[in-house]
Amino acid sequence: MIVMKSCPRCHGDMLEEELLGEVEVVCLQCGHRTYPEIQTRRPVPAVRMEKKAA
Ligand SMILES: [Zn+2]
């Protein structure tokens, strides 16, 4: 997901990425990184994929 012109440094386009359950926003122009949901950070990523055969 790309967020247009939201970089606080250069006002460039930022790409929203998800790594191990954490959301990270990286600027495509200058490489500036922000972590909008850092407060929800946990040592062990929550596993929500429970696949059980019916
Ligand atoms: Zn930038």
mmCIF file of the protein (N, C-alpha, C, O) and its ligand, coordinates in Angstrom:
data_MODEL
# 
_entry.id   MODEL 
# 
loop_
_entity.id 
_entity.type 
_entity.pdbx_number_of_molecules 
1 polymer     1 
2 non-polymer 1 
# 
_entity_poly.entity_id                      1 
_entity_poly.type                           'polypeptide(L)' 
_entity_poly.nstd_linkage                   no 
_entity_poly.nstd_monomer                   no 
_entity_poly.pdbx_seq_one_letter_code       MIVMKSCPRCHGDMLEEELLGEVEVVCLQCGHRTYPEIQTRRPVPAVRMEKKAA 
_entity_poly.pdbx_seq_one_letter_code_can   MIVMKSCPRCHGDMLEEELLGEVEVVCLQCGHRTYPEIQTRRPVPAVRMEKKAA 
_entity_poly.pdbx_strand_id                 A 
# 
loop_
_entity_poly_seq.entity_id 
_entity_poly_seq.num 
_entity_poly_seq.mon_id 
_entity_poly_seq.hetero 
1 1  MET n 
1 2  ILE n 
1 3  VAL n 
1 4  MET n 
1 5  LYS n 
1 6  SER n 
1 7  CYS n 
1 8  PRO n 
1 9  ARG n 
1 10 CYS n 
1 11 HIS n 
1 12 GLY n 
1 13 ASP n 
1 14 MET n 
1 15 LEU n 
1 16 GLU n 
1 17 GLU n 
1 18 GLU n 
1 19 LEU n 
1 20 LEU n 
1 21 GLY n 
1 22 GLU n 
1 23 VAL n 
1 24 GLU n 
1 25 VAL n 
1 26 VAL n 
1 27 CYS n 
1 28 LEU n 
1 29 GLN n 
1 30 CYS n 
1 31 GLY n 
1 32 HIS n 
1 33 ARG n 
1 34 THR n 
1 35 TYR n 
1 36 PRO n 
1 37 GLU n 
1 38 ILE n 
1 39 GLN n 
1 40 THR n 
1 41 ARG n 
1 42 ARG n 
1 43 PRO n 
1 44 VAL n 
1 45 PRO n 
1 46 ALA n 
1 47 VAL n 
1 48 ARG n 
1 49 MET n 
1 50 GLU n 
1 51 LYS n 
1 52 LYS n 
1 53 ALA n 
1 54 ALA n 
# 
loop_
_struct_asym.id 
_struct_asym.entity_id 
A 1 
B 2 
# 
loop_
_chem_comp.id 
_chem_comp.type 
_chem_comp.mon_nstd_flag 
ALA 'L-peptide linking' y 
ARG 'L-peptide linking' y 
ASP 'L-peptide linking' y 
CYS 'L-peptide linking' y 
GLN 'L-peptide linking' y 
GLU 'L-peptide linking' y 
GLY 'peptide linking'   y 
HIS 'L-peptide linking' y 
ILE 'L-peptide linking' y 
LEU 'L-peptide linking' y 
LYS 'L-peptide linking' y 
MET 'L-peptide linking' y 
PRO 'L-peptide linking' y 
SER 'L-peptide linking' y 
THR 'L-peptide linking' y 
TYR 'L-peptide linking' y 
VAL 'L-peptide linking' y 
ZN  non-polymer         . 
# 
_pdbx_entity_nonpoly.entity_id   2 
_pdbx_entity_nonpoly.name        ? 
_pdbx_entity_nonpoly.comp_id     ZN 
# 
_pdbx_nonpoly_scheme.asym_id         B 
_pdbx_nonpoly_scheme.entity_id       2 
_pdbx_nonpoly_scheme.mon_id          ZN 
_pdbx_nonpoly_scheme.ndb_seq_num     1 
_pdbx_nonpoly_scheme.pdb_seq_num     101 
_pdbx_nonpoly_scheme.auth_seq_num    101 
_pdbx_nonpoly_scheme.pdb_mon_id      ZN 
_pdbx_nonpoly_scheme.auth_mon_id     ZN 
_pdbx_nonpoly_scheme.pdb_strand_id   A 
_pdbx_nonpoly_scheme.pdb_ins_code    . 
# 
loop_
_atom_site.group_PDB 
_atom_site.id 
_atom_site.type_symbol 
_atom_site.label_atom_id 
_atom_site.label_alt_id 
_atom_site.label_comp_id 
_atom_site.label_asym_id 
_atom_site.label_entity_id 
_atom_site.label_seq_id 
_atom_site.pdbx_PDB_ins_code 
_atom_site.Cartn_x 
_atom_site.Cartn_y 
_atom_site.Cartn_z 
_atom_site.occupancy 
_atom_site.B_iso_or_equiv 
_atom_site.pdbx_formal_charge 
_atom_site.auth_seq_id 
_atom_site.auth_comp_id 
_atom_site.auth_asym_id 
_atom_site.auth_atom_id 
_atom_site.pdbx_PDB_model_num 
ATOM   1   N  N  . MET A 1 1  ? 0.844   -1.199  0.000  1.00 0.00 ? 1   MET A N  1 
ATOM   2   C  CA . MET A 1 1  ? 0.000   0.000   0.000  1.00 0.00 ? 1   MET A CA 1 
ATOM   3   C  C  . MET A 1 1  ? 0.878   1.247   0.000  1.00 0.00 ? 1   MET A C  1 
ATOM   4   O  O  . MET A 1 1  ? 1.727   1.401   0.878  1.00 0.00 ? 1   MET A O  1 
ATOM   5   N  N  . ILE A 1 2  ? 0.691   2.122   -0.952 1.00 0.00 ? 2   ILE A N  1 
ATOM   6   C  CA . ILE A 1 2  ? 1.500   3.331   -1.066 1.00 0.00 ? 2   ILE A CA 1 
ATOM   7   C  C  . ILE A 1 2  ? 0.714   4.548   -0.578 1.00 0.00 ? 2   ILE A C  1 
ATOM   8   O  O  . ILE A 1 2  ? -0.414  4.802   -1.001 1.00 0.00 ? 2   ILE A O  1 
ATOM   9   N  N  . VAL A 1 3  ? 1.352   5.286   0.326  1.00 0.00 ? 3   VAL A N  1 
ATOM   10  C  CA . VAL A 1 3  ? 0.731   6.514   0.828  1.00 0.00 ? 3   VAL A CA 1 
ATOM   11  C  C  . VAL A 1 3  ? 1.382   7.701   0.130  1.00 0.00 ? 3   VAL A C  1 
ATOM   12  O  O  . VAL A 1 3  ? 2.576   7.951   0.296  1.00 0.00 ? 3   VAL A O  1 
ATOM   13  N  N  . MET A 1 4  ? 0.593   8.426   -0.650 1.00 0.00 ? 4   MET A N  1 
ATOM   14  C  CA . MET A 1 4  ? 1.132   9.500   -1.475 1.00 0.00 ? 4   MET A CA 1 
ATOM   15  C  C  . MET A 1 4  ? 1.540   10.718  -0.666 1.00 0.00 ? 4   MET A C  1 
ATOM   16  O  O  . MET A 1 4  ? 0.785   11.191  0.184  1.00 0.00 ? 4   MET A O  1 
ATOM   17  N  N  . LYS A 1 5  ? 2.768   11.236  -0.941 1.00 0.00 ? 5   LYS A N  1 
ATOM   18  C  CA . LYS A 1 5  ? 3.248   12.510  -0.397 1.00 0.00 ? 5   LYS A CA 1 
ATOM   19  C  C  . LYS A 1 5  ? 3.060   12.635  1.109  1.00 0.00 ? 5   LYS A C  1 
ATOM   20  O  O  . LYS A 1 5  ? 2.550   13.646  1.591  1.00 0.00 ? 5   LYS A O  1 
ATOM   21  N  N  . SER A 1 6  ? 3.473   11.602  1.859  1.00 0.00 ? 6   SER A N  1 
ATOM   22  C  CA . SER A 1 6  ? 3.273   11.648  3.306  1.00 0.00 ? 6   SER A CA 1 
ATOM   23  C  C  . SER A 1 6  ? 4.591   11.657  4.068  1.00 0.00 ? 6   SER A C  1 
ATOM   24  O  O  . SER A 1 6  ? 4.589   11.611  5.298  1.00 0.00 ? 6   SER A O  1 
ATOM   25  N  N  . CYS A 1 7  ? 5.725   11.715  3.354  1.00 0.00 ? 7   CYS A N  1 
ATOM   26  C  CA . CYS A 1 7  ? 7.013   11.708  4.033  1.00 0.00 ? 7   CYS A CA 1 
ATOM   27  C  C  . CYS A 1 7  ? 7.251   13.039  4.743  1.00 0.00 ? 7   CYS A C  1 
ATOM   28  O  O  . CYS A 1 7  ? 7.135   14.102  4.132  1.00 0.00 ? 7   CYS A O  1 
ATOM   29  N  N  . PRO A 1 8  ? 7.590   12.980  6.054  1.00 0.00 ? 8   PRO A N  1 
ATOM   30  C  CA . PRO A 1 8  ? 7.833   14.204  6.820  1.00 0.00 ? 8   PRO A CA 1 
ATOM   31  C  C  . PRO A 1 8  ? 9.116   14.920  6.411  1.00 0.00 ? 8   PRO A C  1 
ATOM   32  O  O  . PRO A 1 8  ? 9.291   16.100  6.716  1.00 0.00 ? 8   PRO A O  1 
ATOM   33  N  N  . ARG A 1 9  ? 10.012  14.220  5.725  1.00 0.00 ? 9   ARG A N  1 
ATOM   34  C  CA . ARG A 1 9  ? 11.289  14.825  5.335  1.00 0.00 ? 9   ARG A CA 1 
ATOM   35  C  C  . ARG A 1 9  ? 11.236  15.459  3.947  1.00 0.00 ? 9   ARG A C  1 
ATOM   36  O  O  . ARG A 1 9  ? 11.602  16.622  3.778  1.00 0.00 ? 9   ARG A O  1 
ATOM   37  N  N  . CYS A 1 10 ? 10.775  14.685  2.945  1.00 0.00 ? 10  CYS A N  1 
ATOM   38  C  CA . CYS A 1 10 ? 10.847  15.163  1.562  1.00 0.00 ? 10  CYS A CA 1 
ATOM   39  C  C  . CYS A 1 10 ? 9.471   15.209  0.898  1.00 0.00 ? 10  CYS A C  1 
ATOM   40  O  O  . CYS A 1 10 ? 9.358   15.558  -0.277 1.00 0.00 ? 10  CYS A O  1 
ATOM   41  N  N  . HIS A 1 11 ? 8.429   14.858  1.646  1.00 0.00 ? 11  HIS A N  1 
ATOM   42  C  CA . HIS A 1 11 ? 7.062   14.852  1.117  1.00 0.00 ? 11  HIS A CA 1 
ATOM   43  C  C  . HIS A 1 11 ? 6.923   13.916  -0.081 1.00 0.00 ? 11  HIS A C  1 
ATOM   44  O  O  . HIS A 1 11 ? 6.118   14.153  -0.982 1.00 0.00 ? 11  HIS A O  1 
ATOM   45  N  N  . GLY A 1 12 ? 7.728   12.841  -0.072 1.00 0.00 ? 12  GLY A N  1 
ATOM   46  C  CA . GLY A 1 12 ? 7.646   11.873  -1.151 1.00 0.00 ? 12  GLY A CA 1 
ATOM   47  C  C  . GLY A 1 12 ? 6.591   10.812  -0.859 1.00 0.00 ? 12  GLY A C  1 
ATOM   48  O  O  . GLY A 1 12 ? 5.902   10.859  0.160  1.00 0.00 ? 12  GLY A O  1 
ATOM   49  N  N  . ASP A 1 13 ? 6.482   9.865   -1.766 1.00 0.00 ? 13  ASP A N  1 
ATOM   50  C  CA . ASP A 1 13 ? 5.530   8.774   -1.608 1.00 0.00 ? 13  ASP A CA 1 
ATOM   51  C  C  . ASP A 1 13 ? 6.108   7.719   -0.669 1.00 0.00 ? 13  ASP A C  1 
ATOM   52  O  O  . ASP A 1 13 ? 7.287   7.380   -0.766 1.00 0.00 ? 13  ASP A O  1 
ATOM   53  N  N  . MET A 1 14 ? 5.279   7.200   0.239  1.00 0.00 ? 14  MET A N  1 
ATOM   54  C  CA . MET A 1 14 ? 5.746   6.222   1.204  1.00 0.00 ? 14  MET A CA 1 
ATOM   55  C  C  . MET A 1 14 ? 5.048   4.882   0.997  1.00 0.00 ? 14  MET A C  1 
ATOM   56  O  O  . MET A 1 14 ? 3.856   4.813   0.700  1.00 0.00 ? 14  MET A O  1 
ATOM   57  N  N  . LEU A 1 15 ? 5.837   3.820   1.164  1.00 0.00 ? 15  LEU A N  1 
ATOM   58  C  CA . LEU A 1 15 ? 5.308   2.477   0.980  1.00 0.00 ? 15  LEU A CA 1 
ATOM   59  C  C  . LEU A 1 15 ? 5.068   1.820   2.335  1.00 0.00 ? 15  LEU A C  1 
ATOM   60  O  O  . LEU A 1 15 ? 5.964   1.752   3.176  1.00 0.00 ? 15  LEU A O  1 
ATOM   61  N  N  . GLU A 1 16 ? 3.861   1.344   2.527  1.00 0.00 ? 16  GLU A N  1 
ATOM   62  C  CA . GLU A 1 16 ? 3.510   0.706   3.787  1.00 0.00 ? 16  GLU A CA 1 
ATOM   63  C  C  . GLU A 1 16 ? 3.787   -0.790  3.692  1.00 0.00 ? 16  GLU A C  1 
ATOM   64  O  O  . GLU A 1 16 ? 3.260   -1.481  2.820  1.00 0.00 ? 16  GLU A O  1 
ATOM   65  N  N  . GLU A 1 17 ? 4.624   -1.275  4.605  1.00 0.00 ? 17  GLU A N  1 
ATOM   66  C  CA . GLU A 1 17 ? 4.988   -2.689  4.586  1.00 0.00 ? 17  GLU A CA 1 
ATOM   67  C  C  . GLU A 1 17 ? 4.632   -3.341  5.908  1.00 0.00 ? 17  GLU A C  1 
ATOM   68  O  O  . GLU A 1 17 ? 4.531   -2.671  6.936  1.00 0.00 ? 17  GLU A O  1 
ATOM   69  N  N  . GLU A 1 18 ? 4.444   -4.644  5.876  1.00 0.00 ? 18  GLU A N  1 
ATOM   70  C  CA . GLU A 1 18 ? 4.166   -5.371  7.103  1.00 0.00 ? 18  GLU A CA 1 
ATOM   71  C  C  . GLU A 1 18 ? 5.194   -6.477  7.269  1.00 0.00 ? 18  GLU A C  1 
ATOM   72  O  O  . GLU A 1 18 ? 5.318   -7.363  6.424  1.00 0.00 ? 18  GLU A O  1 
ATOM   73  N  N  . LEU A 1 19 ? 5.937   -6.408  8.386  1.00 0.00 ? 19  LEU A N  1 
ATOM   74  C  CA . LEU A 1 19 ? 6.954   -7.403  8.659  1.00 0.00 ? 19  LEU A CA 1 
ATOM   75  C  C  . LEU A 1 19 ? 6.709   -8.033  10.025 1.00 0.00 ? 19  LEU A C  1 
ATOM   76  O  O  . LEU A 1 19 ? 6.761   -7.349  11.048 1.00 0.00 ? 19  LEU A O  1 
ATOM   77  N  N  . LEU A 1 20 ? 6.447   -9.309  10.039 1.00 0.00 ? 20  LEU A N  1 
ATOM   78  C  CA . LEU A 1 20 ? 6.230   -10.041 11.287 1.00 0.00 ? 20  LEU A CA 1 
ATOM   79  C  C  . LEU A 1 20 ? 5.149   -9.391  12.138 1.00 0.00 ? 20  LEU A C  1 
ATOM   80  O  O  . LEU A 1 20 ? 5.267   -9.319  13.362 1.00 0.00 ? 20  LEU A O  1 
ATOM   81  N  N  . GLY A 1 21 ? 4.099   -8.922  11.482 1.00 0.00 ? 21  GLY A N  1 
ATOM   82  C  CA . GLY A 1 21 ? 2.983   -8.358  12.216 1.00 0.00 ? 21  GLY A CA 1 
ATOM   83  C  C  . GLY A 1 21 ? 3.159   -6.892  12.570 1.00 0.00 ? 21  GLY A C  1 
ATOM   84  O  O  . GLY A 1 21 ? 2.259   -6.282  13.147 1.00 0.00 ? 21  GLY A O  1 
ATOM   85  N  N  . GLU A 1 22 ? 4.319   -6.313  12.227 1.00 0.00 ? 22  GLU A N  1 
ATOM   86  C  CA . GLU A 1 22 ? 4.543   -4.906  12.509 1.00 0.00 ? 22  GLU A CA 1 
ATOM   87  C  C  . GLU A 1 22 ? 4.428   -4.093  11.221 1.00 0.00 ? 22  GLU A C  1 
ATOM   88  O  O  . GLU A 1 22 ? 4.935   -4.495  10.173 1.00 0.00 ? 22  GLU A O  1 
ATOM   89  N  N  . VAL A 1 23 ? 3.764   -2.962  11.311 1.00 0.00 ? 23  VAL A N  1 
ATOM   90  C  CA . VAL A 1 23 ? 3.615   -2.099  10.141 1.00 0.00 ? 23  VAL A CA 1 
ATOM   91  C  C  . VAL A 1 23 ? 4.753   -1.091  10.107 1.00 0.00 ? 23  VAL A C  1 
ATOM   92  O  O  . VAL A 1 23 ? 5.063   -0.441  11.106 1.00 0.00 ? 23  VAL A O  1 
ATOM   93  N  N  . GLU A 1 24 ? 5.366   -0.977  8.941  1.00 0.00 ? 24  GLU A N  1 
ATOM   94  C  CA . GLU A 1 24 ? 6.513   -0.102  8.761  1.00 0.00 ? 24  GLU A CA 1 
ATOM   95  C  C  . GLU A 1 24 ? 6.279   0.728   7.507  1.00 0.00 ? 24  GLU A C  1 
ATOM   96  O  O  . GLU A 1 24 ? 5.861   0.199   6.477  1.00 0.00 ? 24  GLU A O  1 
ATOM   97  N  N  . VAL A 1 25 ? 6.547   2.019   7.592  1.00 0.00 ? 25  VAL A N  1 
ATOM   98  C  CA . VAL A 1 25 ? 6.340   2.889   6.435  1.00 0.00 ? 25  VAL A CA 1 
ATOM   99  C  C  . VAL A 1 25 ? 7.683   3.424   5.960  1.00 0.00 ? 25  VAL A C  1 
ATOM   100 O  O  . VAL A 1 25 ? 8.396   4.087   6.714  1.00 0.00 ? 25  VAL A O  1 
ATOM   101 N  N  . VAL A 1 26 ? 8.027   3.133   4.703  1.00 0.00 ? 26  VAL A N  1 
ATOM   102 C  CA . VAL A 1 26 ? 9.321   3.528   4.153  1.00 0.00 ? 26  VAL A CA 1 
ATOM   103 C  C  . VAL A 1 26 ? 9.119   4.479   2.978  1.00 0.00 ? 26  VAL A C  1 
ATOM   104 O  O  . VAL A 1 26 ? 8.301   4.228   2.093  1.00 0.00 ? 26  VAL A O  1 
ATOM   105 N  N  . CYS A 1 27 ? 9.886   5.587   2.985  1.00 0.00 ? 27  CYS A N  1 
ATOM   106 C  CA . CYS A 1 27 ? 9.804   6.557   1.895  1.00 0.00 ? 27  CYS A CA 1 
ATOM   107 C  C  . CYS A 1 27 ? 10.534  6.014   0.669  1.00 0.00 ? 27  CYS A C  1 
ATOM   108 O  O  . CYS A 1 27 ? 11.660  5.525   0.771  1.00 0.00 ? 27  CYS A O  1 
ATOM   109 N  N  . LEU A 1 28 ? 9.884   6.104   -0.486 1.00 0.00 ? 28  LEU A N  1 
ATOM   110 C  CA . LEU A 1 28 ? 10.481  5.604   -1.719 1.00 0.00 ? 28  LEU A CA 1 
ATOM   111 C  C  . LEU A 1 28 ? 11.541  6.562   -2.252 1.00 0.00 ? 28  LEU A C  1 
ATOM   112 O  O  . LEU A 1 28 ? 12.397  6.154   -3.037 1.00 0.00 ? 28  LEU A O  1 
ATOM   113 N  N  . GLN A 1 29 ? 11.499  7.824   -1.841 1.00 0.00 ? 29  GLN A N  1 
ATOM   114 C  CA . GLN A 1 29 ? 12.433  8.814   -2.358 1.00 0.00 ? 29  GLN A CA 1 
ATOM   115 C  C  . GLN A 1 29 ? 13.713  8.910   -1.517 1.00 0.00 ? 29  GLN A C  1 
ATOM   116 O  O  . GLN A 1 29 ? 14.814  8.864   -2.064 1.00 0.00 ? 29  GLN A O  1 
ATOM   117 N  N  . CYS A 1 30 ? 13.570  9.044   -0.165 1.00 0.00 ? 30  CYS A N  1 
ATOM   118 C  CA . CYS A 1 30 ? 14.740  9.296   0.670  1.00 0.00 ? 30  CYS A CA 1 
ATOM   119 C  C  . CYS A 1 30 ? 15.030  8.141   1.632  1.00 0.00 ? 30  CYS A C  1 
ATOM   120 O  O  . CYS A 1 30 ? 16.067  8.138   2.296  1.00 0.00 ? 30  CYS A O  1 
ATOM   121 N  N  . GLY A 1 31 ? 14.135  7.171   1.713  1.00 0.00 ? 31  GLY A N  1 
ATOM   122 C  CA . GLY A 1 31 ? 14.391  6.014   2.562  1.00 0.00 ? 31  GLY A CA 1 
ATOM   123 C  C  . GLY A 1 31 ? 14.050  6.228   4.023  1.00 0.00 ? 31  GLY A C  1 
ATOM   124 O  O  . GLY A 1 31 ? 14.390  5.395   4.863  1.00 0.00 ? 31  GLY A O  1 
ATOM   125 N  N  . HIS A 1 32 ? 13.387  7.324   4.341  1.00 0.00 ? 32  HIS A N  1 
ATOM   126 C  CA . HIS A 1 32 ? 13.001  7.605   5.728  1.00 0.00 ? 32  HIS A CA 1 
ATOM   127 C  C  . HIS A 1 32 ? 11.992  6.572   6.218  1.00 0.00 ? 32  HIS A C  1 
ATOM   128 O  O  . HIS A 1 32 ? 11.041  6.236   5.513  1.00 0.00 ? 32  HIS A O  1 
ATOM   129 N  N  . ARG A 1 33 ? 12.214  6.064   7.453  1.00 0.00 ? 33  ARG A N  1 
ATOM   130 C  CA . ARG A 1 33 ? 11.344  5.026   7.987  1.00 0.00 ? 33  ARG A CA 1 
ATOM   131 C  C  . ARG A 1 33 ? 10.583  5.517   9.208  1.00 0.00 ? 33  ARG A C  1 
ATOM   132 O  O  . ARG A 1 33 ? 11.112  6.258   10.036 1.00 0.00 ? 33  ARG A O  1 
ATOM   133 N  N  . THR A 1 34 ? 9.320   5.084   9.302  1.00 0.00 ? 34  THR A N  1 
ATOM   134 C  CA . THR A 1 34 ? 8.540   5.371   10.496 1.00 0.00 ? 34  THR A CA 1 
ATOM   135 C  C  . THR A 1 34 ? 7.794   4.107   10.899 1.00 0.00 ? 34  THR A C  1 
ATOM   136 O  O  . THR A 1 34 ? 7.531   3.226   10.080 1.00 0.00 ? 34  THR A O  1 
ATOM   137 N  N  . TYR A 1 35 ? 7.461   4.044   12.181 1.00 0.00 ? 35  TYR A N  1 
ATOM   138 C  CA . TYR A 1 35 ? 6.750   2.880   12.687 1.00 0.00 ? 35  TYR A CA 1 
ATOM   139 C  C  . TYR A 1 35 ? 5.469   3.333   13.373 1.00 0.00 ? 35  TYR A C  1 
ATOM   140 O  O  . TYR A 1 35 ? 5.462   3.587   14.578 1.00 0.00 ? 35  TYR A O  1 
ATOM   141 N  N  . PRO A 1 36 ? 4.383   3.435   12.607 1.00 0.00 ? 36  PRO A N  1 
ATOM   142 C  CA . PRO A 1 36 ? 3.130   4.000   13.111 1.00 0.00 ? 36  PRO A CA 1 
ATOM   143 C  C  . PRO A 1 36 ? 2.480   3.189   14.214 1.00 0.00 ? 36  PRO A C  1 
ATOM   144 O  O  . PRO A 1 36 ? 1.706   3.733   15.001 1.00 0.00 ? 36  PRO A O  1 
ATOM   145 N  N  . GLU A 1 37 ? 2.778   1.897   14.289 1.00 0.00 ? 37  GLU A N  1 
ATOM   146 C  CA . GLU A 1 37 ? 2.111   1.059   15.291 1.00 0.00 ? 37  GLU A CA 1 
ATOM   147 C  C  . GLU A 1 37 ? 3.126   0.385   16.199 1.00 0.00 ? 37  GLU A C  1 
ATOM   148 O  O  . GLU A 1 37 ? 2.970   -0.782  16.559 1.00 0.00 ? 37  GLU A O  1 
ATOM   149 N  N  . ILE A 1 38 ? 4.171   1.127   16.570 1.00 0.00 ? 38  ILE A N  1 
ATOM   150 C  CA . ILE A 1 38 ? 5.253   0.535   17.352 1.00 0.00 ? 38  ILE A CA 1 
ATOM   151 C  C  . ILE A 1 38 ? 4.784   0.162   18.767 1.00 0.00 ? 38  ILE A C  1 
ATOM   152 O  O  . ILE A 1 38 ? 5.393   -0.678  19.431 1.00 0.00 ? 38  ILE A O  1 
ATOM   153 N  N  . GLN A 1 39 ? 3.714   0.788   19.207 1.00 0.00 ? 39  GLN A N  1 
ATOM   154 C  CA . GLN A 1 39 ? 3.225   0.530   20.564 1.00 0.00 ? 39  GLN A CA 1 
ATOM   155 C  C  . GLN A 1 39 ? 2.615   -0.854  20.700 1.00 0.00 ? 39  GLN A C  1 
ATOM   156 O  O  . GLN A 1 39 ? 2.443   -1.348  21.814 1.00 0.00 ? 39  GLN A O  1 
ATOM   157 N  N  . THR A 1 40 ? 2.289   -1.484  19.585 1.00 0.00 ? 40  THR A N  1 
ATOM   158 C  CA . THR A 1 40 ? 1.676   -2.806  19.625 1.00 0.00 ? 40  THR A CA 1 
ATOM   159 C  C  . THR A 1 40 ? 2.733   -3.904  19.452 1.00 0.00 ? 40  THR A C  1 
ATOM   160 O  O  . THR A 1 40 ? 2.410   -5.081  19.287 1.00 0.00 ? 40  THR A O  1 
ATOM   161 N  N  . ARG A 1 41 ? 3.991   -3.491  19.494 1.00 0.00 ? 41  ARG A N  1 
ATOM   162 C  CA . ARG A 1 41 ? 5.084   -4.423  19.273 1.00 0.00 ? 41  ARG A CA 1 
ATOM   163 C  C  . ARG A 1 41 ? 5.137   -5.508  20.347 1.00 0.00 ? 41  ARG A C  1 
ATOM   164 O  O  . ARG A 1 41 ? 5.031   -5.228  21.541 1.00 0.00 ? 41  ARG A O  1 
ATOM   165 N  N  . ARG A 1 42 ? 5.298   -6.721  19.907 1.00 0.00 ? 42  ARG A N  1 
ATOM   166 C  CA . ARG A 1 42 ? 5.377   -7.848  20.837 1.00 0.00 ? 42  ARG A CA 1 
ATOM   167 C  C  . ARG A 1 42 ? 6.568   -8.724  20.482 1.00 0.00 ? 42  ARG A C  1 
ATOM   168 O  O  . ARG A 1 42 ? 6.955   -8.793  19.316 1.00 0.00 ? 42  ARG A O  1 
ATOM   169 N  N  . PRO A 1 43 ? 7.160   -9.401  21.478 1.00 0.00 ? 43  PRO A N  1 
ATOM   170 C  CA . PRO A 1 43 ? 8.309   -10.275 21.227 1.00 0.00 ? 43  PRO A CA 1 
ATOM   171 C  C  . PRO A 1 43 ? 7.959   -11.454 20.343 1.00 0.00 ? 43  PRO A C  1 
ATOM   172 O  O  . PRO A 1 43 ? 8.792   -11.925 19.568 1.00 0.00 ? 43  PRO A O  1 
ATOM   173 N  N  . VAL A 1 44 ? 6.733   -11.931 20.455 1.00 0.00 ? 44  VAL A N  1 
ATOM   174 C  CA . VAL A 1 44 ? 6.298   -13.054 19.636 1.00 0.00 ? 44  VAL A CA 1 
ATOM   175 C  C  . VAL A 1 44 ? 5.091   -12.628 18.802 1.00 0.00 ? 44  VAL A C  1 
ATOM   176 O  O  . VAL A 1 44 ? 4.058   -12.242 19.348 1.00 0.00 ? 44  VAL A O  1 
ATOM   177 N  N  . PRO A 1 45 ? 5.227   -12.699 17.481 1.00 0.00 ? 45  PRO A N  1 
ATOM   178 C  CA . PRO A 1 45 ? 4.119   -12.314 16.613 1.00 0.00 ? 45  PRO A CA 1 
ATOM   179 C  C  . PRO A 1 45 ? 2.906   -13.218 16.802 1.00 0.00 ? 45  PRO A C  1 
ATOM   180 O  O  . PRO A 1 45 ? 3.029   -14.437 16.926 1.00 0.00 ? 45  PRO A O  1 
ATOM   181 N  N  . ALA A 1 46 ? 1.744   -12.597 16.819 1.00 0.00 ? 46  ALA A N  1 
ATOM   182 C  CA . ALA A 1 46 ? 0.516   -13.351 17.024 1.00 0.00 ? 46  ALA A CA 1 
ATOM   183 C  C  . ALA A 1 46 ? 0.187   -14.191 15.792 1.00 0.00 ? 46  ALA A C  1 
ATOM   184 O  O  . ALA A 1 46 ? 0.238   -13.708 14.661 1.00 0.00 ? 46  ALA A O  1 
ATOM   185 N  N  . VAL A 1 47 ? -0.137  -15.401 16.024 1.00 0.00 ? 47  VAL A N  1 
ATOM   186 C  CA . VAL A 1 47 ? -0.496  -16.294 14.927 1.00 0.00 ? 47  VAL A CA 1 
ATOM   187 C  C  . VAL A 1 47 ? -2.019  -16.419 14.849 1.00 0.00 ? 47  VAL A C  1 
ATOM   188 O  O  . VAL A 1 47 ? -2.666  -16.932 15.762 1.00 0.00 ? 47  VAL A O  1 
ATOM   189 N  N  . ARG A 1 48 ? -2.569  -15.938 13.737 1.00 0.00 ? 48  ARG A N  1 
ATOM   190 C  CA . ARG A 1 48 ? -4.013  -15.963 13.603 1.00 0.00 ? 48  ARG A CA 1 
ATOM   191 C  C  . ARG A 1 48 ? -4.457  -16.928 12.495 1.00 0.00 ? 48  ARG A C  1 
ATOM   192 O  O  . ARG A 1 48 ? -5.605  -16.910 12.052 1.00 0.00 ? 48  ARG A O  1 
ATOM   193 N  N  . MET A 1 49 ? -3.515  -17.762 12.068 1.00 0.00 ? 49  MET A N  1 
ATOM   194 C  CA . MET A 1 49 ? -3.845  -18.677 10.985 1.00 0.00 ? 49  MET A CA 1 
ATOM   195 C  C  . MET A 1 49 ? -4.085  -20.092 11.527 1.00 0.00 ? 49  MET A C  1 
ATOM   196 O  O  . MET A 1 49 ? -3.176  -20.919 11.586 1.00 0.00 ? 49  MET A O  1 
ATOM   197 N  N  . GLU A 1 50 ? -5.295  -20.329 11.905 1.00 0.00 ? 50  GLU A N  1 
ATOM   198 C  CA . GLU A 1 50 ? -5.630  -21.648 12.400 1.00 0.00 ? 50  GLU A CA 1 
ATOM   199 C  C  . GLU A 1 50 ? -6.415  -22.393 11.335 1.00 0.00 ? 50  GLU A C  1 
ATOM   200 O  O  . GLU A 1 50 ? -7.606  -22.153 11.136 1.00 0.00 ? 50  GLU A O  1 
ATOM   201 N  N  . LYS A 1 51 ? -5.740  -23.285 10.666 1.00 0.00 ? 51  LYS A N  1 
ATOM   202 C  CA . LYS A 1 51 ? -6.407  -24.050 9.613  1.00 0.00 ? 51  LYS A CA 1 
ATOM   203 C  C  . LYS A 1 51 ? -6.739  -25.452 10.104 1.00 0.00 ? 51  LYS A C  1 
ATOM   204 O  O  . LYS A 1 51 ? -5.855  -26.271 10.356 1.00 0.00 ? 51  LYS A O  1 
ATOM   205 N  N  . LYS A 1 52 ? -8.016  -25.701 10.228 1.00 0.00 ? 52  LYS A N  1 
ATOM   206 C  CA . LYS A 1 52 ? -8.457  -27.020 10.677 1.00 0.00 ? 52  LYS A CA 1 
ATOM   207 C  C  . LYS A 1 52 ? -9.425  -27.614 9.653  1.00 0.00 ? 52  LYS A C  1 
ATOM   208 O  O  . LYS A 1 52 ? -10.377 -26.966 9.219  1.00 0.00 ? 52  LYS A O  1 
ATOM   209 N  N  . ALA A 1 53 ? -9.165  -28.806 9.299  1.00 0.00 ? 53  ALA A N  1 
ATOM   210 C  CA . ALA A 1 53 ? -10.050 -29.472 8.349  1.00 0.00 ? 53  ALA A CA 1 
ATOM   211 C  C  . ALA A 1 53 ? -11.395 -29.767 8.992  1.00 0.00 ? 53  ALA A C  1 
ATOM   212 O  O  . ALA A 1 53 ? -11.455 -30.359 10.070 1.00 0.00 ? 53  ALA A O  1 
ATOM   213 N  N  . ALA A 1 54 ? -12.459 -29.363 8.346  1.00 0.00 ? 54  ALA A N  1 
ATOM   214 C  CA . ALA A 1 54 ? -13.800 -29.555 8.904  1.00 0.00 ? 54  ALA A CA 1 
ATOM   215 C  C  . ALA A 1 54 ? -14.229 -31.015 8.795  1.00 0.00 ? 54  ALA A C  1 
ATOM   216 O  O  . ALA A 1 54 ? -15.331 -31.367 9.213  1.00 0.00 ? 54  ALA A O  1 
HETATM 217 ZN ZN . ZN  B 2 .  ? 11.218  11.012  2.024  1.00 0.00 2 101 ZN  A ZN 1 
# 
